């Protein structure tokens, strides 16, 4: 039996629609949060009140770590007329690693998960007006043992945190765990919430409503799942492993993969969907407020079967680690920890079209001396093999796309390595990241520069029909006239080098823009560095 939460359907105001999806679920129109979404991956929405939605945006050039940053926190606000405003980057809540908001621990305290810079773990931020100020790290034993795509939320009462990740006791891939608050900055070790929820597949993005004792999460292996879908289960008893059979929340699931949901209030929800299994995520909602269809009755899940463990126990290694901070004199205090033997998994490649986020067939290669090594089965390649072979950089190639070089240091272990490919079609623009010049001149500098341009030249020689315009750019420091001249000269230097490698002169044109087309803010050195660049634009 289902029930409709008691709400009145009413217009939520005119929406600024950058994207509009025509999926009809029970005659309810699903739309994109126009101002909040981007061509990048927009995920982990968390409503924190005051008309404010926080979410994680991956691989955006304005992220702290640039286009290779796996996720920074961004913010959008909903106006009184129902319009979602343009998203704003929250650098004060972000690092150069993976960051997501867990939500409010209380009215004034925001919890954020970081894996970048000097911060790894969960941290408190204190609200001061409209700003969030860094406060301190919280302690949660065992948090660092969770791998894979870690996601999660603070429960609605602020007393529990539900997390998803791959742990030593996971049923398969990511499982859902729960941690209870023990003190102002102390949380218990996360425990697996059991087989009623967790399957050999992926269970992710949990949110627990303490009032209804209902858990909302994403799964790709429960009954009815098509990709990842949102499910609802109710807690049974006082044990965190006691749950009802999960019910598919069909009202908000689409043909794509749903990985998170947040409640704006009892009438409105925002969730994440890829719209197809290969795409990046967008934030979605209903065009107008509609009654939310939530299960009224839940059936207890079947108990987990007991299976005898006949396999011998694996040997464990013991490591000795210092406990920080240490004193300036004497012997540092140490702790001994047991570690299970870990088996390295192959690299999980996620090579996609940067525009439409579709997976593309690809090959992997690297160069040692004058010899090129091609990998016939990239899905079997392990990161440790690259490191032990002292390979510093690999090349990702796909037919019809510009090749992309990737430092081995940027290849992920235990999570997908995402590579965004730019299609070689009219209007496409790529930045030559590895091309450098001697300071204040147009002279090419470094072996990395020549190697990068040589690879580009090989690609252009293999695609002789392609016409390119080379754009030179600078920051806005100094004389505008000199900057424009320098940018044109640098574009010319790139053209001249490509010609020496066999690219026809008539295939290349150059432009110099000085500092008139900034890519990032010139207010910081990091932004100015991004603006000093050379771009290629396809001009078929």
MARTILO-909790 format. One record per residue (C-alpha): x, y, z. Coordinates in Angstrom, 1 decimal, decimal comma, padded with zeros to 4 digits. Last residue first. Layout:
BEGIN
R     c1     c2     c3
R      X      Y      Z
...
//
This chain:
BEGIN
R     c1     c2     c3
R  037,2  022,7 -040,4
R  038,3  025,3 -037,9
R  039,3  023,3 -034,8
R  040,5  025,6 -032,0
R  043,8  025,1 -030,2
R  044,7  027,0 -027,0
R  047,9  028,5 -025,6
R  047,9  029,6 -022,0
R  048,8  032,3 -019,5
R  045,2  032,6 -018,1
R  045,6  029,6 -015,9
R  048,7  031,1 -014,3
R  046,8  034,3 -013,6
R  044,1  032,3 -011,8
R  046,7  030,6 -009,6
R  048,4  033,9 -008,9
R  045,1  035,4 -007,7
R  042,9  038,3 -008,7
R  043,3  037,5 -012,4
R  040,2  035,3 -012,2
R  040,0  032,4 -014,7
R  040,0  031,8 -018,4
R  040,7  035,4 -019,2
R  040,0  036,6 -022,8
R  041,4  040,1 -023,1
R  044,8  039,3 -021,5
R  046,8  039,2 -024,8
R  044,6  037,9 -027,5
R  047,0  036,6 -030,1
R  045,8  034,7 -033,1
R  047,4  032,0 -035,3
R  046,5  029,9 -038,3
R  047,5  026,4 -039,1
R  046,6  023,9 -041,9
R  048,3  026,1 -044,6
R  051,7  025,5 -043,0
R  051,3  021,7 -043,4
R  052,2  019,7 -040,2
R  055,5  017,8 -040,8
R  057,3  018,1 -037,5
R  059,0  021,4 -038,4
R  055,5  022,8 -039,1
R  054,4  021,9 -035,6
R  057,4  023,8 -034,2
R  056,5  026,9 -036,2
R  052,9  026,9 -035,2
R  053,8  026,7 -031,5
R  056,2  029,6 -031,9
R  053,6  031,6 -033,7
R  051,1  031,1 -030,9
R  053,9  032,4 -028,6
R  054,5  035,4 -030,9
R  050,7  036,3 -030,9
R  050,6  036,1 -027,0
R  053,7  038,3 -026,8
R  052,2  041,0 -029,1
R  049,0  041,0 -027,2
R  050,8  041,3 -023,9
R  053,0  044,2 -025,2
R  049,9  046,1 -026,2
R  048,1  045,5 -022,9
R  051,1  046,7 -020,8
R  051,7  044,7 -017,7
R  049,6  042,2 -015,8
R  046,3  041,1 -017,5
R  047,2  037,4 -017,9
R  048,4  036,1 -021,3
R  046,7  034,3 -024,2
R  047,8  032,8 -027,6
R  045,2  031,1 -029,8
R  046,3  028,6 -032,4
R  043,7  028,1 -035,2
R  043,5  024,6 -036,6
R  042,4  023,1 -039,9
R  042,0  019,3 -040,0
R  042,1  017,5 -043,4
R  045,6  016,2 -042,7
R  044,5  013,9 -039,8
R  047,5  011,6 -039,3
R  049,8  014,6 -039,6
R  047,7  016,3 -037,0
R  048,0  013,4 -034,5
R  051,8  013,2 -035,1
R  052,0  017,0 -034,6
R  050,2  016,7 -031,2
R  052,6  014,0 -030,1
R  055,5  016,3 -031,1
R  053,9  019,2 -029,3
R  053,8  017,3 -026,0
R  057,4  016,0 -026,4
R  058,7  019,5 -027,1
R  056,9  021,0 -024,1
R  058,0  018,2 -021,8
R  061,6  018,6 -023,0
R  061,6  022,1 -021,6
R  061,0  025,7 -022,9
R  059,6  027,2 -026,1
R  060,8  030,7 -026,7
R  058,0  033,3 -026,9
R  059,5  035,4 -024,1
R  058,6  036,9 -020,7
R  059,6  033,8 -018,8
R  060,8  031,0 -021,1
R  057,8  029,3 -022,5
R  055,7  026,2 -021,5
R  053,5  023,8 -023,3
R  052,2  020,9 -021,1
R  048,6  022,2 -020,7
R  047,9  022,9 -024,3
R  044,3  023,9 -023,8
R  041,7  022,4 -026,1
R  038,9  023,9 -028,1
R  036,3  022,2 -030,3
R  034,5  024,5 -032,7
R  034,6  022,1 -035,7
R  035,4  018,6 -034,6
R  038,3  016,8 -033,0
R  036,5  015,5 -030,0
R  037,9  016,5 -026,7
R  038,5  013,6 -024,2
R  037,9  013,7 -020,5
R  039,8  011,1 -018,6
R  038,4  009,8 -015,3
R  040,4  007,3 -013,3
R  037,8  005,4 -011,3
R  038,4  004,6 -007,6
R  040,6  002,1 -005,8
R  043,9  003,5 -007,1
R  043,6  006,6 -009,2
R  046,0  007,7 -012,0
R  047,1  011,3 -011,4
R  050,6  010,3 -010,4
R  051,0  008,3 -013,7
R  050,9  011,7 -015,5
R  048,2  011,7 -018,2
R  048,7  012,7 -021,8
R  045,5  013,2 -023,9
R  045,1  012,4 -027,6
R  042,7  014,7 -029,5
R  039,6  012,7 -030,4
R  038,4  011,1 -033,7
R  039,6  007,6 -032,7
R  040,5  007,5 -029,0
R  044,0  007,8 -027,5
R  045,1  008,0 -023,9
R  048,8  008,6 -023,5
R  050,8  007,5 -020,4
R  053,2  009,5 -018,3
R  056,0  008,8 -015,8
R  056,7  005,2 -016,4
R  059,3  004,0 -013,9
R  058,4  000,3 -014,6
R  057,6 -000,1 -010,9
R  055,2  002,9 -011,1
R  053,4  001,5 -014,2
R  053,1 -002,0 -012,7
R  051,9 -000,5 -009,4
R  049,0  001,2 -011,3
R  047,6 -002,0 -012,6
R  046,6 -002,7 -016,2
R  044,0 -005,4 -016,8
R  041,3 -003,0 -018,1
R  043,8 -001,5 -020,5
R  043,9 -004,7 -022,6
R  045,9 -004,2 -025,8
R  048,4 -001,8 -024,2
R  050,7 -000,2 -026,7
R  054,4  000,4 -026,0
R  056,2  003,0 -028,1
R  060,0  002,7 -028,5
R  062,2  005,8 -029,1
R  063,2  006,2 -025,5
R  060,3  004,8 -023,5
R  057,0  005,9 -024,8
R  053,5  005,1 -023,4
R  050,3  003,7 -024,7
R  046,7  003,2 -023,7
R  043,8  002,7 -026,2
R  040,2  004,0 -026,2
R  036,6  003,2 -027,0
R  034,4  006,2 -025,9
R  032,0  006,5 -022,9
R  029,5  009,2 -023,4
R  029,8  012,4 -021,3
R  028,2  014,6 -024,0
R  030,9  017,3 -024,2
R  034,0  015,9 -022,6
R  033,6  012,6 -024,4
R  034,4  009,9 -021,8
R  037,3  007,6 -020,7
R  036,5  006,1 -017,2
R  039,3  003,7 -016,6
R  039,2  001,5 -013,5
R  042,9  000,5 -013,0
R  043,3 -003,1 -012,0
R  042,7 -004,1 -008,4
R  045,5 -004,5 -005,8
R  045,1 -007,2 -003,2
R  045,5 -006,0  000,3
R  046,8 -008,2  003,2
R  044,8 -007,2  006,3
R  046,4 -004,7  008,6
R  047,1 -004,9  012,3
R  048,0 -001,8  014,1
R  050,7 -000,9  016,6
R  050,8  002,5  018,1
R  053,7  004,8  018,8
R  054,7  007,5  021,3
R  057,7  009,5  020,2
R  060,9  009,0  022,1
R  062,5  011,9  023,9
R  062,4  015,6  022,8
R  060,2  017,8  020,7
R  057,1  016,0  021,6
R  055,0  014,2  018,9
R  051,8  015,4  017,5
R  051,1  012,8  016,3
R  051,1  009,2  017,2
R  053,9  007,4  015,4
R  053,0  004,2  013,4
R  054,2  000,6  013,9
R  052,7 -001,8  011,3
R  051,6 -005,4  011,9
R  050,9 -007,7  009,0
R  048,0 -010,1  009,0
R  047,9 -013,7  007,8
R  044,6 -014,7  006,3
R  042,3 -017,0  008,3
R  041,7 -020,3  006,7
R  038,6 -020,8  004,5
R  035,8 -022,9  006,0
R  033,6 -020,0  007,1
R  030,2 -021,6  007,5
R  027,4 -019,6  005,9
R  024,5 -018,3  008,0
R  021,8 -016,9  005,8
R  020,9 -013,2  006,3
R  017,4 -012,8  007,7
R  014,7 -011,9  005,2
R  013,7 -008,2  005,3
R  010,8 -007,0  007,4
R  008,0 -005,7  005,3
R  007,3 -002,0  005,1
R  004,0 -000,2  004,9
R  003,3  003,5  004,0
R  005,7  003,6  001,1
R  006,4  007,2  000,0
R  004,7  008,9 -003,0
R  005,6  012,6 -002,9
R  002,7  014,8 -003,8
R  003,8  017,2 -006,5
R  005,5  020,6 -006,4
R  006,0  021,8 -009,9
R  008,9  021,3 -012,4
R  010,0  018,3 -010,3
R  013,7  018,1 -009,4
R  017,0  017,2 -011,0
R  020,7  017,8 -010,3
R  022,9  016,5 -013,1
R  025,4  013,5 -013,1
R  027,9  012,5 -015,7
R  027,0  010,1 -018,4
R  027,6  006,4 -019,1
R  024,6  004,8 -017,5
R  022,1  007,3 -018,9
R  020,1  010,1 -017,4
R  023,0  010,7 -015,1
R  020,7  011,4 -012,1
R  021,1  013,3 -008,9
R  018,2  014,3 -006,6
R  016,3  017,3 -005,4
R  013,2  016,9 -003,3
R  010,2  019,0 -002,4
R  007,1  018,5 -000,2
R  008,4  017,6  003,2
R  011,1  020,2  002,8
R  014,2  020,7  000,7
R  014,8  016,9  001,0
R  018,0  015,5 -000,5
R  018,5  012,6 -002,9
R  021,6  010,8 -004,2
R  022,9  008,4 -006,8
R  020,2  008,0 -009,5
R  021,4  006,2 -012,6
R  019,5  006,9 -015,9
R  016,2  005,5 -017,2
R  014,6  007,6 -014,5
R  013,9  007,1 -010,8
R  011,9  009,8 -009,0
R  008,5  008,3 -008,5
R  009,7  004,7 -008,6
R  011,1  004,8 -005,1
R  012,1  001,1 -005,0
R  011,3 -000,4 -001,6
R  014,0 -001,9  000,5
R  012,9 -004,9  002,7
R  012,8 -003,6  006,2
R  015,8 -003,1  008,3
R  017,6 -004,4  011,4
R  021,4 -004,0  011,2
R  021,4 -000,7  013,1
R  019,8 -002,4  016,1
R  017,1 -000,7  018,0
R  014,2 -002,4  016,3
R  013,3 -002,1  012,6
R  014,7  000,8  010,6
R  012,7  001,5  007,5
R  013,9  001,1  003,9
R  013,7  003,4  000,8
R  015,4  002,9 -002,5
R  016,8  005,2 -005,1
R  018,0  003,7 -008,4
R  021,4  002,8 -009,8
R  021,4  001,0 -013,2
R  017,9 -000,4 -013,6
R  017,1 -001,8 -010,2
R  013,8 -003,6 -009,8
R  014,8 -005,8 -006,8
R  018,1 -004,6 -005,2
R  021,3 -004,8 -007,2
R  022,2 -001,3 -008,5
R  021,6  000,6 -005,2
R  021,0  004,2 -004,1
R  019,9  005,2 -000,6
R  017,1  006,6  001,5
R  016,8  005,3  005,0
R  013,6  005,7  007,0
R  013,4  006,1  010,8
R  010,4  008,5  010,2
R  011,8  011,2  012,6
R  015,5  010,1  012,2
R  015,5  010,6  008,4
R  018,6  008,8  007,2
R  020,4  009,7  004,0
R  022,6  007,2  002,1
R  024,6  008,0 -001,0
R  025,6  004,5 -002,1
R  024,9  000,8 -002,2
R  026,9 -000,9 -005,0
R  026,6 -004,6 -005,9
R  027,3 -007,7 -003,7
R  024,4 -006,5 -001,6
R  023,9 -004,1  001,4
R  020,5 -003,1  002,7
R  019,1 -006,3  004,3
R  022,6 -007,6  004,3
R  023,9 -005,6  007,2
R  024,4 -002,0  008,5
R  028,2 -002,3  008,3
R  029,7 -000,4  011,3
R  031,5  002,9  011,2
R  033,8  003,4  014,3
R  032,2  005,8  016,7
R  032,2  009,6  016,4
R  034,0  012,1  018,6
R  034,2  015,9  018,0
R  031,6  017,2  020,5
R  031,1  013,6  021,9
R  030,0  010,1  021,1
R  028,1  010,6  017,8
R  027,1  007,4  016,1
R  028,6  006,0  012,9
R  026,7  004,0  010,2
R  027,9  002,0  007,2
R  026,5  001,5  003,7
R  028,3 -000,8  001,3
R  030,4  000,0 -001,8
R  031,6 -003,1 -003,8
R  030,7 -006,5 -002,5
R  029,4 -007,6  000,8
R  031,8 -005,1  002,5
R  033,6 -006,4  005,6
R  037,0 -004,9  004,7
R  035,4 -001,7  003,6
R  034,2 -000,2  000,3
R  032,3  003,0  000,8
R  029,0  004,4  001,8
R  028,5  006,6  004,9
R  025,6  007,2  007,3
R  026,4  009,7  010,1
R  024,4  009,7  013,3
R  023,4  012,1  016,0
R  022,6  015,2  013,8
R  018,9  014,5  014,1
R  018,4  014,5  010,3
R  021,2  012,0  009,9
R  024,5  013,4  008,6
R  025,1  012,3  005,0
R  027,2  010,0  002,9
R  029,5  009,4  000,0
R  032,8  007,5 -000,4
R  033,5  006,3 -004,0
R  036,0  003,5 -003,4
R  037,7  003,2 -000,1
R  036,7  003,0  003,6
R  039,7  002,1  005,8
R  040,4  005,8  006,5
R  037,1  006,1  008,5
R  038,2  003,3  010,9
R  038,2  005,4  014,0
R  036,1  008,6  013,6
R  037,7  011,7  015,1
R  036,4  015,2  014,1
R  038,7  017,8  012,5
R  038,5  021,4  013,5
R  036,8  024,8  012,9
R  037,1  026,1  009,4
R  034,9  029,2  008,9
R  031,6  029,0  006,9
R  030,3  032,3  005,6
R  026,8  033,8  005,3
R  026,9  035,1  008,9
R  029,4  033,0  010,7
R  028,7  029,3  010,5
R  031,3  027,0  011,9
R  033,0  024,3  009,8
R  033,7  020,9  011,2
R  035,9  018,4  009,4
R  035,7  014,8  008,3
R  038,7  012,9  007,0
R  041,8  013,8  005,1
R  043,1  017,3  005,1
R  046,7  018,3  004,4
R  046,0  018,8  000,7
R  043,0  016,8 -000,4
R  040,7  014,0  000,8
R  038,0  016,0  002,5
R  034,6  015,2  004,0
R  032,6  018,2  005,3
R  030,5  018,7  008,4
R  028,6  021,9  008,9
R  028,0  023,4  012,4
R  025,7  026,3  013,2
R  022,3  024,7  013,0
R  023,5  021,3  014,2
R  025,5  018,5  012,5
R  024,5  020,1  009,2
R  025,2  018,3  006,0
R  027,8  015,7  004,8
R  029,3  018,1  002,3
R  031,6  016,7 -000,3
R  035,3  017,1 -001,1
R  037,6  015,0 -003,3
R  041,1  016,5 -003,6
R  042,5  020,0 -004,3
R  040,6  021,3 -001,3
R  037,2  022,8 -000,8
R  035,0  024,5  001,9
R  036,5  028,0  001,6
R  036,7  027,5 -002,2
R  032,9  027,6 -002,3
R  032,3  027,9 -006,1
R  029,0  029,6 -006,9
R  026,1  028,1 -008,9
R  023,9  030,4 -010,9
R  020,5  030,8 -009,2
R  017,8  028,2 -009,0
R  014,5  030,0 -009,7
R  011,5  029,3 -007,4
R  010,1  032,8 -007,2
R  011,5  033,3 -003,7
R  014,9  032,4 -005,1
R  016,6  029,1 -004,7
R  020,3  029,3 -003,9
R  023,2  027,4 -005,4
R  026,5  026,3 -003,8
R  029,6  024,5 -004,9
R  031,9  022,1 -003,1
R  034,9  020,7 -005,0
R  035,2  017,3 -006,6
R  037,7  015,1 -008,5
R  040,1  018,0 -009,3
R  041,7  017,2 -012,6
R  040,1  020,2 -014,3
R  041,6  022,6 -011,7
R  042,8  021,5 -008,3
R  040,9  024,3 -006,4
R  038,0  023,9 -008,8
R  037,6  026,7 -011,3
R  038,5  024,4 -014,2
R  035,7  022,0 -013,3
R  036,6  018,3 -013,0
R  033,9  017,4 -010,4
R  031,2  019,5 -008,8
R  029,9  018,6 -005,3
R  026,7  020,0 -004,0
R  025,4  022,6 -001,5
R  021,8  023,8 -001,6
R  020,8  027,1  000,1
R  017,3  028,6  000,5
R  018,2  029,4  004,2
R  018,2  025,6  004,9
R  021,2  023,2  004,5
R  020,0  021,1  001,5
R  022,7  018,7  000,4
R  023,2  017,6 -003,2
R  025,9  014,9 -003,7
R  026,4  015,4 -007,5
R  027,3  017,7 -010,3
R  029,7  016,0 -012,8
R  030,8  018,6 -015,4
R  028,8  020,1 -018,3
R  027,2  022,3 -015,6
R  024,2  022,3 -013,4
R  023,2  024,6 -010,6
R  021,7  027,4 -012,6
R  019,3  025,1 -014,5
R  018,3  022,7 -011,8
R  017,3  020,2 -014,4
R  013,6  019,2 -014,9
R  011,3  016,3 -014,3
R  007,7  016,6 -015,4
R  005,2  014,6 -013,4
R  002,6  012,6 -015,4
R  003,2  009,5 -013,3
R  006,8  009,8 -014,3
R  007,1  011,6 -017,5
R  010,6  012,1 -018,8
R  010,7  015,2 -020,9
R  014,0  016,5 -019,7
R  014,7  020,3 -019,7
R  018,2  021,7 -019,7
R  019,2  025,3 -019,4
R  015,8  026,0 -017,9
R  015,5  029,0 -015,7
R  012,4  027,9 -013,7
R  009,2  029,9 -013,5
R  007,6  029,5 -010,1
R  006,9  026,5 -007,9
R  003,3  026,2 -009,2
R  001,1  024,4 -006,7
R  000,1  020,9 -005,9
R -001,1  020,7 -002,3
R  000,6  018,5  000,2
R -000,4  015,5  002,3
R  002,2  012,8  001,7
R  000,6  010,4 -000,7
R  000,3  006,9  000,5
R  001,3  003,5 -000,9
R  000,0  000,0  000,0
//
